[in-house]
Every structure is written in structure tokens, then in C-alpha cells.
Amino acid sequence: MTVLTVGSSQQFARIADAIAASHDGDTVQIQAGTYLNDFATVNTKITIQGVGGMAHLLATVSPPDGKAILTVNASVTMDHLEFSGAAVADANGAGIRYQGGDLTVTNCYFHDNQDGILGGGGATGSVTIRNSEFSHNGAGDGYSHNLYIGDVASLVVDGSYFHDSVVGHEIKSRAESTTITNSRIQDGPTGTGSYSIDVPNGGKVVIQGNVIQQGPNSQNPAIIAFGEEGNVHAGSSLTVTGNTILNDLASPSASAVWNATNAAASVTDNAIYGLPAGQVVRGSATVSGTTMLTSEPALVTSSPWTTAPAAFPALLTPTPALVSVPALSASRLVLSLSEDAWQGDAQFTISIDGQQVGGVRTATASHAAGQSQAFAIDTTLSAGTHQVGVAFVNDAWGGTASTDRNLFLNGATYNGQSVGGSTATLLSNGTASFSLTAADQAAPVTSPVTLPTPVPTPVPTPTGSLVVRLSEDAYQGDAQFTVSVDGKTLGGAQSVTALHGAGASQAFSFAADLAAGAHQVSISFLNDLWNPGVGDRNLYVDGITVNGTTAPGATAALYSAGRSDFTVTAASVAAPTPVPTPTPVPITADTLVLRLSEDAYQGDAQFTATLDGKSLGAAQSVTALHGVGASQAFTFTGSFGPGMHDLAVAFTNDKWDPGVGDRNLYVIGATLNGTVSSSPGGFVLGDTDHSLHMLIGAASAA
């Protein structure tokens, strides 16, 4: 049972990544804010919860599955989430597409989608909705609704507010059992909804304690319709009791209840406005206890949800007993960024004085919509001037202004004060830099405090080793993944660079608790991307080794974001044999520096390097743009020995679309222990040449 957090400076920047990494029983907590085009399919039994307010899932493009912002295939609880903007070609784009399990929705808000919630989870599925609001959903075709639930076992609606559906019904249910209580179902003065409640196939239906208002622009004269489409469920019955039913439609055919079946119907103890007694019911029903209102009560239009859970607690670091560092300033730097999103969000890194702070971050605020997103860094800077860099790392461009991913630096503050020159527009991969000045901070006066010597808590030593071999189909960036053992994530997200199509595979090693016996190893693919006819990013599991033994059958192909689980058996790990302490041997350290740049196109240039045929490590990416005169230094250390050496640089991911774009790698030069290569630099690796050999040599470092 793990809590996965989403938001600025949380475990995950995107909801989809947290859902992909989840296991049954987990809770995904989402920081209040707007999450643009963050689509996901939920296959695990989890809770998804907004904290600190509503987490708004806003769609401005069609969901890639052609269905919904969130597509649900398992028993899921959702709380304090807002869904808007879902639209697809068949006019059934939904905030949630429900396809299976038991769905529970509390304190949520669905508005301006083609459907609020759409779907049916089969004969045993159930949908429960409490304290939620559905507003202005519908494509205007009469076939899409605020809420549309298919033939499931049960629909329960309580304490909720449905209003202003666009031509479609406020609530439509084909469930075997439908219960609607203590809710407000209202067209309002301008709504164009059809039936307030439509149960076209009957079923066991209870409608109790609600305020139901049909507006003057309603598309159908009946307020509650029961069984009008036929195929009525066996044992159907209708109970309408204790409701306030208001009619504002000027029609001689208007009615509160239309029973189109022969099933038993009971209409009791309701208060009616705007209908004569003879139009309370059409069809067969037992009617009693009706109160005819002479004036229409005012409609209540407040939202029904309760207060959201508190925001994430601040992460606290223990304060030492004595603090006396007069030249350091413990401060907060806040950067405001936005993006033009296309086929994914803009990603970037932040550096201070050339040192990267944290990992890759993701911008989700829409620049075109005037939004901005704050990224806070708590840091300690010495007095003086410091250089801050924001590096855009995943530019993409489809040839038009509307198919272009960009990053915008909208400003920065340092200790609450605006920093001059901290705005920039990054239309391609590269770094925007600005300077800030940190002032002296007086040292606090401290009194010595005698503290007991802390007794360290023993930290369990992992009992085994896990090696996972992976490869990828790369498209507009590399495949990213996480690994967990028995539900515990091992480290953070990592990237694969080995190309599956070339037969390559990449080993990732982890220390893990792998006592003798069976364990579940889970590999989650986090960042799937597919552009039909253009490219597809995929992840491949090529093998798993546990405590040195290969696990049988541990292969899989992940063509979409999700998780593959493998049951592996770990053998006992033998106690290590004591090894005599070796006699120290002087180590000669040689330093090789390779300077490179690139032409970036749909991703950065990647390379590998070898010296005398021996690999100098895994593939790396270049981000320095050759076109602006930049270059990037890559440093390798080892005992290379004196004399001349053969340095080979291989360009591993060339891409060229004639007339559109070209990815190239430039070898600017190399030095070994400060001595420049005897082979000239300035080579470009691209369309035909993908490797370069250079002679380099110097005396070994002292």
C-alpha cells in the first residue's frame, strides 16, 4: 500500500506516470492544479485523490485512446478531481470511460465534456457517485449526456448536482438497479437537456428525496422516463417518493413520470409545481400523497463537494544544534515556466553554476492560455553572483506553428525578489541562462548545546542482486521505466538507450531484498508515445537475472504505458568468502576529454566512445547546438597508459527527413591529459558516416 505523489517537486510530474507505476491498493495523490492532456488508462485497483483542492485534468486535444481522459478497467475510487474538455471524433469523449470493476466517484466535477462519465462494466460492475457535480456535458447530438451508464449491476447517485446538460439527458442509466437520492437534477433557466432522468430499460429504480427541475428549453416533455426503449429488465419496478419536481416547460404533454412499461410504479409523497394533477403520471402507477405547489421554490446552485484533503506536508530536514556559516545564504529560487505542448510536454533541467539540480522536470502550463507553472528550489548559495541555467531537452517540431513543442521561461524570483533578465523563449533544445546575486547573511548567535551521541538505527543490507535487461524502440526520446520488487520501487525512473531493432540490450543492476523464495518483479513503462504512420516508442524486457540465475520466461514487449509482472525465484545467497586485504598499488589516472556538438531533430544526438577498442561507457546524449557555436565536454577517466591510442566515436541514432530535419553529431576535438589529439577535429557524423577514429596520445598522468 504505497502513496504515489504527483505535482511540482513530487515523485511524479504527470498523473499518467504515477498510475502506470501503481499497484493494487496504492493511492495516487495529486497536488491541486491543472494537468494538461494528462491521459491514462487505469488497470490497477487504486485510489486517485486530489489534495489541497481540486486536481483539474484538462483536455485540449483528443485523448489518444479515442475514449476519455481516464479510461478505467479496474475497481477505482476517485476523489476531488475535475475533468473537462474531453472530445473525440465519434462525439463520445468522456471525462471517465468506465469499462470494468467497481467505480466510486466522490467530490468530483465533470464539465464541458462530450460525456461526463460514459460506460458499462459488465453484469457485475457498479458505479457509485457521491457529492459530485456534472455540468454542461454533451456534444449537442442528443446521444451524449451528463452521465450515461450502460447495463451494469448497480448505479447509485447520492448528494450530487446535475445541471445544464447540452441536449442530452442529465442522467441516463441502463443498470439493473438504479438508485438516485438526495440530489439536485436541474436544467436551470437556459439548459437544453432532454429527460432529467432516463432509465430506458427499466430495472429496479428508486428516485427519492431529490429536487428535479425541467427547464423551459427541455427537448422532451417527460421529466422521468422509465422503460421507453423496451428490452425491460426482468423484475423491473419504479419508486418515486419524497421528491420536489418542478416543471417550467410550457407543453400540454409535460409529465413528472412516464412509465412506458407494465411494471409496478409507485409515485408517493412528492411536491409538484407547474403540472396539473392529471399530468403527474403518464402510464400505469399508484399515486398518493402529492402536494401541488402554487409557487416555485428557488433553485440551489451551489457545488456539492466537501473540502479537499490538506496539501502535501512540507519535507522537513532535521536542524543541527549549531549553525554558524556566515558566508552562506539558505534561500529559495522559484522559476516560472510554461510550454507549447505537442506530442508530449516540454521537459527541462535546471543548473546553478554549472551543476544540475535534481532531475528532468516537466512543464504542463499552457503558454498560449496565459498559464505559468512555478518550480521551487531550496538551495544554499555563497555570497556573490551565480549563474542559473534552464536547459530545454526534448524539442519537437512537425513543420507548422501548431505542431511545435517549445519552452518559455517567464521569470524568476530569489528570496521573493524578482530577478532581472530571467525571461527567455526556447524554440529548440538549448540553455537559457541568467545571473542572480546572493547577499551575505548574518550568522545566528548560537549557544553550544550538548547532545547525546546518536545511536544509528541499523539499516538492513539488501540480501540479493537483480539485473534487468531492457531495450527500446526510440521515438522523440527514449523509453523510461521503473522497477519494483514485491511492491517496493528500486530507485527512480531511468531511461533505456539500447535499440531493440539493432539487437542491442542494456543491463540495469539493482541491490534488492531477495531472500530465498518467490518474488514479484514489476517493470513499468512510463512514457509511451505513438504517432500513427510516423513513429512508436516501445519498451522491451529482454531478461531478468536474480542472484546470478536467469529467470525463465522473463521477457515482454510493452507497446503502451503500463506494467509487466514476473514471478521469479531467488536462490540463497552464499556468505562471501573473506578476501585478504590487498597491498595498495599506485593507480595512474588518465583523463580523456571529448568535445562534441549536434544538430538536434526529434531528439538529441547520441554516441558511444571506445579507446583501443574498449568501451568508455554507455551511450550518452549531446545537447550543445552546433548551429549556435556551442560544444559540450565529455570526460572519461582511467588508466590508459602512455603512447598513442585509437579513439573511436560512433554516432548511434542518426535521423534525416529530407526537407524537414536532420540530426547530426559533430566531433570538435579531444584531449588526453591536456594534450590535443594529433588528428584534427571538426568532423560531422550524419547522413552517411556514423563513426570516426582519431589518434590521441600523451604521457600518463603522474
Summary of the structure (lengths in Angstrom):
residues: 702
radius of gyration: 31.6
end to end distance: 54.5
largest distance: 106.5
contacts: 2341
relative contact order: 0.07
helix: 2%
strand: 48%
